[in-house]
Amino acid sequence: MKLKIIFLVSLLAFLGCSETTETTLELCNECVIIDNNLYNKTATTGYNISNAVLNGDLLTVNIAASGCDGNSWSATLVDANLILESNPTQRNIKINFVNKEACLAVWSKDFTFNISHLKESNTTILLNLYGWDSQIQY
């Protein structure tokens, strides 16, 4: 009986240990991540921004890309974590777009991001969305 208890306690102690302490930043669909390293690593190829519309705190971006139907696409809005000192202030943002579809048809899809935590005060901010031809006033 003692041997079974010792074995069970040892097994639980072994399973409770974790060797990895490094945190990884996981992308999520239609969320906003503020991270300069991720911003610098984010590729902006394989898609085109067809439209960008701001409605309150929600930024809706229409993305066109090749694919089968666009249902598996995901997009994360990545902020450079730098506030450009100008009047009004500016922030640089990119879309981290994931498309694993291997079809030649071109589809478009809307992605909506809640960008409320990009605004640090009640003043106007200009958003510089990489791949979009004009600044977005927020």
N, C-alpha and C positions, 0 to 999 in steps of 0.2 A: 504494500500500500504506500509506504514511504517513497519507494522508487517511482511510483506513478505520479505522486505529488511533485517530487523533484523534477521529473521529466516535464510535467505540465507547466510548472513555474519557469523552467529553463526555456521551454518553447515559447511561452508568452513573452519573456524578456527578449528573446531573439527576434521575434516578429515585431516587437515594439521599437526596435532600433532603426534608425535611418542614417544612411551614409551621406546623403546629399543634403547640404545646407544652403546651396546656391539657389536663389529664387529666380524663377524664369518668368518673363513677361509674356502672358498668353494673349493672343489677339482674340477679339470677340467681334461678332457681327454687329454693325451699327452702333458701336460705342466710341468714345473719345478717350485717347490715351495721350498724356502729356509726358513725353520722354525724348530728349534730344538725341540719344544714341539710336533709338528706333527710327526717329525722323531721318537721321543721316543714312540709315541702312535701307530705308523704304524705297523700293524701285517704283518708278512711275511709268512703266511700259506695259503694253498689252491691253490698254483700255484708253478710251477718250471720254472726257467729261462733256456731255451734251448740254447740260443745264445745271444751274445752281440757284436755289431759291431759299431765302431766309424768311421764316414766318415766326416771329417772336424769338424763342430760344431754340427753335428747330431749324436745322439746315438740311434741306433735301437736295441731294446731288443725283443727277441722272447719269449713269455710266453706260457706255456702249462698248461692247467687246464681242469677239467671236465666241461661239459656244453652242451647245445643243438646245438649251432652253433658259439658261440663266438661273435655274432654281438652286443650284449648289454654290452660286457665287457668294462671297462674303466681302465686306468692306469695313475697314476700321479707319477712323479719322485720327491722324497722328499730328500732334502739335509739337513744335520745336522747343518748347519750354523757354522761349526767348521773347521778351517784350521789347519791340523796337521803339526806342525813344524818339517819337515824332509827335506831331500834333495833327490829328489824333494818333494815339498809339496803334501799333500794328502787331499782328501775330502771323507767323508762317505755319501753314498746315498742308498736309499731304493726305492722299488716300492710299492706304495699304490694301490693295485689291488682290483677292485670291480667286483664281479661276482655274479649276482642274478639268474643265470640259475641253474635249478635243474635236470639236466640230467646226466647220467653216462658215456656218451661218452667223450673221451679226444680229445680236439682240441688245436690248437696252433694259435697264432696271433702275428704279429709284431706291436710294438708301437715305434714311433719315437719321440724323444725329442730334442729340440734345447737347448743345454747346454751352449751356448756362455756366459751367465752371471755367470757361475760358475768359469770362468777363469778371474782372476783379473789382470794378467799381461801376457806378452808373454812367460813366462817360462812354462816348462812342469809341469803338475799336474797329479798325480795318483788318479784315482777314484776307491774307494772300494765299489763296488756294492754288497750289502748284498744278498746272495744266488747265486752269481757267483764265480767260483773258482779261478779267476785270476784278478789282477788289470788291469784297463783300462788306458793306457797312453794317456793323452790328452794334 
